[in-house]
């Protein structure tokens, strides 16, 4: 093991996504010693999330000090463990959510490392943590989704939305998938959506009411925000739950307080990572369900493409232009031949 590894480093915040991507530098970084409860991981694959882009322009709630290694989730092989680590050992295949994932290796808290499902490749596993954690926590734990209810998922062909469609179906819901272009309609149908609508072309409220016989959606899962959120407010059923997941559109919307009062719906914020730390029993429930569904082959992240590091900026640009369906992945190393890894 050498004393350095290569990583995508952000040295200054960009004025735009394009500038920020151009300024990313794939360079050698010195290896740091592990703390007692940390592990070192040889990264096989790292998936892209929209908030990774927001961090590069300083518009995400978490603002790491410059310079920082970009990326937030990965899958790989444990190569070293801290003195007090007991849940993983050297050689384990794991997936993890941790800062600095766009790199050949990653140091992460051992508590955030989960065993990679044997049914998934590292590319697929790298796309699992953030999307599933947010979807399950939002729909099952915060949204209290019940079998037979109707869910509207916006941005349904994207990284967060595509997992949410699958999770909602596994929870027994009827799913309306909202997308921004016609070419994504077939994608969400393949994921299991019962209905699909292009809200860039059609009035979202009209279509949701058509699909629900005038009732509206019991739960709305909205990672888009902006104008789409404004439309969602008109789609939620009486006593429904409108889940605030994120603001991929770039605009943080506002909501007149009389609307939840008059319509009798709840506005629910979803912060999965924070809740996992505050309520360990929720995290345990989440991980047990994840293990069950992936082991049974019922849940598989949609990876639209995996690029070598030399093409990582191309992948980031496609995500910035909303041209990615499912998740895009940086493949830092070949998939191991041994299926156990």
C-alpha positions in Angstrom: 0.0 0.0 0.0 1.5 3.3 -1.0 1.4 6.6 0.8 -1.0 8.3 -1.6 -4.1 7.7 -3.7 -6.0 9.7 -6.4 -9.2 11.6 -5.8 -11.4 14.3 -7.2 -10.6 17.4 -5.2 -12.7 20.6 -5.1 -10.3 23.5 -4.3 -12.8 26.4 -4.9 -16.6 26.7 -5.2 -17.9 27.2 -8.7 -20.3 29.9 -9.8 -22.2 27.3 -11.8 -22.3 23.5 -12.1 -20.3 23.8 -15.3 -17.5 25.8 -13.7 -17.4 23.6 -10.6 -17.1 20.4 -12.7 -14.3 22.0 -14.8 -12.4 23.0 -11.7 -12.4 19.5 -10.2 -8.9 18.1 -10.1 -8.1 14.3 -10.2 -4.9 14.3 -8.2 -2.8 12.5 -5.7 -3.8 12.9 -2.0 -1.7 11.9 1.0 -3.1 9.0 3.0 -4.0 9.8 6.6 -3.8 7.5 9.6 -7.1 5.9 10.8 -8.9 6.9 14.0 -9.9 4.1 16.3 -13.4 3.7 14.9 -12.7 4.3 11.2 -12.0 2.0 8.3 -10.1 2.3 5.0 -11.9 1.1 1.9 -10.5 0.4 -1.5 -13.2 1.9 -3.6 -14.6 -0.2 -6.5 -17.4 2.2 -7.4 -18.9 5.5 -6.3 -22.3 6.8 -7.3 -23.2 10.4 -8.1 -25.9 12.3 -6.2 -27.4 15.6 -7.2 -26.3 17.1 -3.8 -22.7 16.3 -4.7 -23.1 19.0 -7.4 -24.8 21.4 -4.9 -21.8 21.0 -2.6 -19.4 22.0 -5.4 -21.2 25.4 -5.8 -21.8 25.9 -2.0 -25.6 25.5 -2.2 -26.0 22.4 0.0 -26.8 22.6 3.7 -23.5 20.8 4.4 -20.6 23.0 3.5 -17.2 21.2 3.9 -14.0 23.3 4.3 -12.0 23.8 1.2 -10.3 21.9 -0.3 -12.3 18.7 0.0 -12.7 15.4 -1.8 -16.1 15.3 -3.6 -18.6 12.4 -3.4 -20.8 10.9 -0.8 -21.4 7.2 -1.3 -19.3 4.2 -2.5 -18.8 0.5 -2.4 -15.6 -1.4 -2.0 -13.3 -3.7 0.0 -12.1 -2.9 3.5 -8.3 -2.8 3.6 -7.6 -1.5 7.1 -9.6 -1.1 10.3 -9.1 1.1 13.4 -8.2 -0.3 16.8 -11.8 -0.2 18.1 -13.7 -1.4 15.0 -15.6 -4.6 15.6 -18.4 -4.7 13.0 -16.2 -5.2 9.9 -12.9 -6.8 9.1 -10.2 -6.6 6.5 -11.4 -8.1 3.2 -15.1 -7.4 3.8 -17.1 -6.0 0.9 -19.1 -3.0 2.1 -21.1 -0.1 0.9 -21.1 3.2 2.7 -22.3 6.8 2.9 -19.3 9.1 3.7 -17.7 12.3 2.5 -14.9 11.9 0.1 -16.2 9.0 -2.0 -15.0 10.2 -5.4 -11.6 8.6 -4.8 -9.6 5.4 -5.2 -9.9 4.9 -1.4 -12.0 6.2 1.3 -11.8 6.6 5.1 -15.2 6.3 6.7 -16.7 5.7 10.2 -17.1 1.9 10.7 -20.7 2.4 11.9 -21.7 3.6 8.5 -20.4 0.5 6.7 -22.9 -2.1 5.6 -22.3 -5.5 4.1 -22.6 -5.4 0.4 -25.5 -7.6 -0.7 -24.1 -10.6 -2.6 -26.8 -10.2 -5.3 -25.5 -6.7 -6.3 -22.4 -5.6 -8.1 -20.3 -2.9 -6.4 -21.6 -0.4 -9.0 -25.2 -1.2 -7.9 -24.4 -1.2 -4.2 -22.7 2.2 -4.5 -26.0 3.6 -5.6 -28.0 2.0 -2.8 -27.3 3.8 0.5 -28.6 7.4 0.0 -31.5 6.5 -2.3 -32.8 3.6 -0.2 -32.2 5.2 3.2 -34.1 8.4 2.1 -36.9 6.5 0.4 -37.6 4.0 3.2 -37.3 6.6 5.9 -39.5 9.0 4.0 -42.2 6.7 2.8 -42.4 4.1 5.6 -41.2 5.9 8.7 -42.0 9.6 8.2 -44.8 9.3 5.7 -46.4 6.2 7.4 -47.3 4.8 4.0 -49.9 2.0 4.1 -50.5 -0.7 1.6 -53.2 0.3 -0.8 -52.5 4.0 -0.6 -51.4 6.1 -3.6 -47.9 7.7 -3.8 -46.8 10.4 -6.3 -43.0 10.4 -6.8 -41.5 13.4 -8.6 -38.2 13.2 -10.4 -39.1 9.5 -10.6 -36.5 8.5 -13.2 -33.6 10.0 -11.3 -31.4 8.6 -8.7 -33.6 9.3 -5.7 -36.9 8.9 -7.4 -36.2 5.6 -9.1 -35.4 3.9 -5.7 -38.5 5.6 -4.2 -40.7 4.1 -6.9 -39.4 0.6 -6.1 -39.7 1.0 -2.4 -43.3 2.4 -2.6 -44.3 -0.7 -4.7 -42.7 -3.0 -2.2 -44.7 -1.3 0.6 -47.9 -2.1 -1.3 -48.7 1.3 -2.7 -50.1 2.3 -6.1 -47.4 4.6 -7.7 -47.8 7.6 -9.9 -44.4 8.5 -11.4 -43.8 12.1 -12.4 -41.0 12.8 -14.9 -39.8 15.8 -16.9 -39.6 14.3 -20.4 -41.4 11.7 -22.5 -38.3 9.5 -22.9 -38.4 8.8 -19.1 -41.9 7.5 -19.2 -40.9 4.0 -20.2 -38.1 4.0 -17.6 -40.5 4.5 -14.7 -42.9 1.9 -16.1 -40.1 -0.6 -16.1 -39.4 0.3 -12.4 -43.0 -0.7 -11.6 -44.9 2.5 -11.6 -48.7 2.0 -12.1 -49.1 5.4 -13.8 -46.7 7.9 -15.4 -47.0 11.6 -16.3 -44.7 14.1 -17.9 -45.3 17.2 -15.8 -43.4 19.4 -18.3 -46.2 18.7 -20.8 -49.3 18.0 -18.8 -50.9 19.6 -15.8 -49.8 17.5 -12.9 -52.9 18.0 -10.8 -55.2 17.1 -13.6 -53.4 13.8 -14.3 -53.1 12.9 -10.6 -56.8 13.5 -10.1 -57.6 11.4 -13.2 -55.4 8.5 -11.9 -57.0 8.7 -8.4 -60.6 9.3 -9.3 -60.5 12.8 -7.9 -59.0 11.9 -4.5 -55.4 13.0 -4.9 -52.2 11.3 -3.7 -52.1 10.1 -0.1 -48.3 10.5 0.0 -46.1 12.7 -2.2 -42.4 12.1 -2.4 -40.8 15.3 -3.8 -37.0 15.6 -4.3 -37.4 18.2 -7.0 -38.9 21.3 -5.2 -39.4 24.5 -7.1 -42.3 24.7 -9.5 -42.9 20.9 -9.2 -43.5 21.3 -5.4 -46.0 24.1 -6.2 -47.9 21.6 -8.4 -47.7 18.9 -5.7 -49.5 21.1 -3.2 -52.5 20.9 -5.5 -52.3 17.1 -5.8 -52.2 16.0 -2.2 -55.3 14.2 -0.8 -57.1 15.3 2.3 -55.1 14.0 5.3 -52.3 13.3 2.9 -48.6 13.7 3.6 -46.3 15.9 1.4 -42.7 14.8 2.0 -40.0 17.4 1.4 -37.0 15.4 0.2 -34.9 18.0 -1.6 -34.6 20.8 -4.1 -33.0 19.4 -7.2 -34.7 22.1 -9.3 -32.6 24.7 -7.6 -35.5 26.8 -6.0 -36.6 26.3 -2.4 -40.3 26.8 -2.5 -42.6 28.4 0.1 -46.0 27.3 1.2 -48.8 29.5 2.6 -49.7 28.1 5.9 -53.5 28.2 5.2 -53.2 25.5 2.5 -52.3 22.6 4.9 -55.0 23.9 7.2 -57.7 24.1 4.6 -56.8 20.8 2.8 -55.9 19.0 6.0 -52.6 17.6 4.8 -49.2 17.4 6.6 -46.0 18.8 5.3 -43.2 16.5 6.5 -39.5 17.1 6.3 -37.3 14.1 5.6 -33.7 14.0 6.9 -32.8 10.4 6.9 -29.1 10.6 8.0 -30.0 12.8 11.0 -32.8 10.5 12.0 -30.6 7.4 11.8 -28.2 9.0 14.2 -30.9 10.2 16.6 -33.1 7.1 16.5 -30.9 3.9 16.1 -34.0 1.7 16.2 -35.2 3.3 12.9 -31.8 2.7 11.4 -31.9 -1.0 12.4 -35.4 -1.4 10.9 -34.2 0.2 7.7 -31.1 -2.0 7.4 -33.1 -5.2 8.2 -35.7 -4.4 5.5 -32.9 -3.5 3.0 -31.1 -6.8 3.7 -34.4 -8.7 3.2 -35.3 -7.0 -0.1 -31.9 -7.2 -1.7 -31.4 -10.8 -0.6 -34.7 -11.7 -2.3 -33.8 -9.8 -5.4 -36.7 -7.5 -5.0 -34.7 -4.2 -4.9 -32.0 -3.4 -7.4 -30.7 0.2 -8.0 -31.0 1.3 -11.6 -27.4 2.1 -12.8 -27.7 3.8 -16.2 -23.9 3.9 -16.8 -20.6 3.4 -15.1 -17.7 5.6 -16.3 -14.0 5.3 -15.7 -12.4 8.2 -13.7 -11.2 9.7 -16.9 -14.9 10.3 -17.9 -16.2 11.2 -14.5 -16.7 14.9 -15.4 -18.8 13.8 -18.4 -21.0 11.9 -15.9 -21.3 14.9 -13.7 -22.3 17.1 -16.6 -25.0 14.6 -17.7 -26.4 14.7 -14.2 -26.3 18.5 -14.1 -28.2 18.5 -17.4 -30.9 16.1 -16.0 -29.9 13.5 -18.6 -29.3 10.6 -16.2 -32.0 8.0 -15.5 -31.4 6.1 -12.3 -27.8 6.5 -11.0 -24.5 7.3 -12.7 -21.4 5.6 -11.3 -17.7 6.2 -11.4 -16.0 2.8 -11.7 -12.6 3.2 -9.9 -11.7 -0.5 -10.1 -13.0 -3.6 -11.9 -15.6 -5.6 -10.2 -14.0 -8.5 -8.3 -14.2 -11.9 -9.9 -15.0 -13.5 -6.5 -18.8 -13.1 -6.1 -18.4 -12.8 -2.3 -16.7 -9.5 -2.8 
